[in-house]
Amino acid sequence: MTVLLFALQMALGIVVPWWIVRRDLTRLDALQLARAWPSVSFWMAIVAFGPLALPFHFTKTRRSLWGFCLGVLWTFIAFIAIGLVATAAAAVLGVE
């Protein structure tokens, strides 16, 4: 069961940041969208670094301190969401 929880956390570590960045990309203007990662770089960053890629995305697209702060906030939210789901799954499976 521990392996299942580990796999769940790994999957969430990819899916949650992917969703956050894709959600953000729909809200960017043309100039900010032009600064975003190309598709291959986007996937490499999300798979390799997970939620830690979020501050880089937000800073890269906005080029401001506000972008960095948004990235840190979304990183915090991503870690909390992953932790809550993993904790709930551990409770359901009876794993400590």
C-alpha positions as CSV (number, residue, x, y, z in Angstrom):
1,M,0.0,0.0,0.0
2,T,2.9,2.3,0.6
3,V,3.9,2.0,-3.0
4,L,0.4,2.9,-4.1
5,L,0.5,6.1,-2.0
6,F,3.9,6.9,-3.4
7,A,2.6,6.5,-6.9
8,L,-0.4,8.6,-6.1
9,Q,1.8,11.4,-4.8
10,M,4.0,11.3,-7.8
11,A,1.0,11.4,-10.1
12,L,-0.5,14.3,-8.2
13,G,2.9,16.1,-8.3
14,I,2.6,16.2,-12.1
15,V,-1.2,16.6,-12.5
16,V,-1.7,19.5,-10.0
17,P,1.1,21.8,-11.4
18,W,0.0,20.9,-15.0
19,W,-3.6,22.0,-14.1
20,I,-2.4,25.2,-12.5
21,V,-0.2,26.2,-15.4
22,R,-2.8,25.3,-18.0
23,R,-5.4,27.3,-16.1
24,D,-3.0,30.2,-15.9
25,L,-2.2,30.1,-19.7
26,T,-5.9,30.6,-20.5
27,R,-5.8,33.9,-18.6
28,L,-2.6,35.4,-20.0
29,D,-2.6,38.2,-22.6
30,A,-0.7,37.8,-25.9
31,L,2.6,39.2,-24.6
32,Q,2.6,37.1,-21.5
33,L,1.6,34.0,-23.5
34,A,4.5,34.5,-25.8
35,R,6.9,34.3,-22.8
36,A,5.5,31.0,-21.6
37,W,7.4,27.7,-22.0
38,P,7.1,25.8,-25.3
39,S,5.2,22.5,-24.9
40,V,8.3,20.3,-24.6
41,S,10.0,22.5,-22.0
42,F,6.7,22.9,-20.2
43,W,6.3,19.1,-19.8
44,M,10.0,18.6,-18.9
45,A,9.7,21.2,-16.1
46,I,6.4,19.8,-14.7
47,V,7.5,16.2,-14.8
48,A,11.0,16.9,-13.4
49,F,10.3,19.5,-10.8
50,G,6.5,19.3,-10.2
51,P,5.2,22.1,-8.0
52,L,8.6,23.7,-7.8
53,A,8.3,24.7,-11.4
54,L,5.4,27.0,-10.6
55,P,7.4,30.1,-9.4
56,F,9.5,29.9,-12.5
57,H,6.4,29.8,-14.8
58,F,4.7,32.7,-13.1
59,T,7.9,34.8,-12.9
60,K,8.8,34.0,-16.6
61,T,5.4,35.0,-17.9
62,R,4.9,38.1,-15.8
63,R,8.4,39.3,-15.3
64,S,7.7,40.9,-12.0
65,L,7.8,40.5,-8.3
66,W,4.0,40.0,-8.4
67,G,4.6,37.0,-10.7
68,F,7.1,35.5,-8.3
69,C,4.6,35.9,-5.4
70,L,1.8,34.3,-7.4
71,G,4.1,31.4,-8.2
72,V,5.0,30.9,-4.5
73,L,1.4,31.1,-3.5
74,W,0.3,28.5,-6.1
75,T,3.3,26.3,-5.1
76,F,2.0,26.4,-1.5
77,I,-1.5,25.6,-2.7
78,A,-0.2,22.7,-4.8
79,F,1.7,21.2,-1.9
80,I,-1.3,21.5,0.4
81,A,-3.6,19.9,-2.1
82,I,-1.2,17.0,-2.8
83,G,-0.7,16.5,1.0
84,L,-4.4,16.5,1.7
85,V,-5.2,14.0,-1.0
86,A,-2.3,11.8,0.1
87,T,-3.4,12.0,3.7
88,A,-7.0,11.1,2.8
89,A,-5.9,8.2,0.7
90,A,-3.6,6.9,3.5
91,A,-6.5,7.1,5.9
92,V,-8.8,5.2,3.6
93,L,-6.2,2.6,2.9
94,G,-5.3,2.3,6.5
95,V,-1.6,3.2,6.0
96,E,0.2,5.3,8.6
